[in-house]
């Protein structure tokens, strides 16, 4: 199932459960809610192991290949076959389907869909409600209700999270994260098999982008070290033209690579037509209802986009222009550096607030599917970040036309925004993880006042539970951390394209170093 061998069970899902504060002997232990949950998991074919941590109890779930295969068949999952077409998966015809490059039948994303289906199959199939108990408290499990969802609402199940496969994780660590000498050549197929399509495409793009950045980085070093004298006025425009040509070629080659990866991984992009099917049987009424629904969606998106644009013009634009004007008036370089630091800290919270408002607006739009919702989110949030990143630089470049001040602004933006932000992005999760471990050990010592031994984490599942989630800064529910990473790449690319002539060395070479660090740490 996981490349090690299909008969070997690997625990891939962890569930954090509260530990009862009272050690009470229930009259009927068969109705303890956690015991019932474990029993239901086993009834659907999952392999269950319970682990007691320092502060919580954990349930580890694994599944034989047959259980996952039958779940995939019930989900009507489509998979590529050896004859080159995608067909609905059937467990009885398993040999007809193409297996993954790591030797497993399902990718991790497909297995996660199967696990999510299986753990939500823990429903009360009786015609009456059941009364379960936990820590002296009675819980009503209604007929037809999922037990896992009920326990999540009651706060007994704290989190459901995926578990790392330590064998694969260590292999990727050696061949990918710790491969410093060849950081642009990444094991994309292994990343795809382990993390899924989105993360694999991101690192494929990041690796190719970093590799292509070597040319403008070398050109920038030459411009910085060699004095061309009277030819300097010709060299800088030549550099800018070469950067434009570089960008055009890069995107064309990336399109080819993206198509090759899609063909290699058998990726299909289809539009969901479920909305049209559910609108009615009469073709005339169906068409009118769909057109009315579509136009209402356009009007809502236009209203929300107009609200975001007016908010940027009325609120963010004066703030950005005030910062740019103060930067031009202040004479001390130290004061300018401090002003830039305060500005960047303040604008982070400002853009987060704007992102959360955009999320609220999107929830009231008629977006047909996840792709349309993501597009609407990108349009709104990118406007906020575009204003934050570029308006001050445009102010110096177009209004004051001070080349030295513009170069100074660019250098400070690189040091404070790129380097420090990258370090904080990678160090803060580790600091949060260390603090959670310290708090768990401290709480355990308080509970065991007479204990003198050293308290350590013995279970890997508890360590993974304490690690922070890879989520977007604006909204954890809608997007993962790739939203921020892709947004940073887009803004960085725009910065290089528009202001490369002002300081070629900093933007070409520093972008190369930044992307290399981001590829290694992320």
Secondary structure, 3 states (H helix, E strand, C coil): CCCCCCCCCCCCEEEEECCCCCCCCCCCHHHEHHHHHHHHHHHCCEEEEEEECCCCEEEEEEECHHHHHHHHHHCCCEEEECCCCEEECCHHHHHHECCCCCCCCCCHHHHHHHHHHHHCCCECCCCCCEEEEECCEEEEECCCCEHHHHHHHHCCEEEEEECCCHHHHHHHHHHHHCCHHHCCCCCHHHHHHHHCHHHHHHHHHHHHHHHHHHHHHHHHHHHHHCCCHHHHHHHHHHHHHHHHHHHHHHHHHHHHHHHHHHHHCCCCCCCCCHHHHCCCCCHHHHHHHHHHHHHHHHHHHHHHHHHHHHHHHHHHHHHHHHHHHHHHHCCCHHHHHHHHHHHHHHHHHHHHHHHHHHHHHHCCCCCCCHHHHHHHHHHHHHHHHHHHHHHHHHHHHHHHCCHHHHHHHHHHHHHHHHHHHHHHHHHHHHHHHHHHHHHHHHHHHHHCCCCCCCCCCCCHHHHHHHCCCCECCCCCCCCECHHHHHHHHHHHHHHHHHHCCCCHHHHHHHHHHHHHHHHHHC
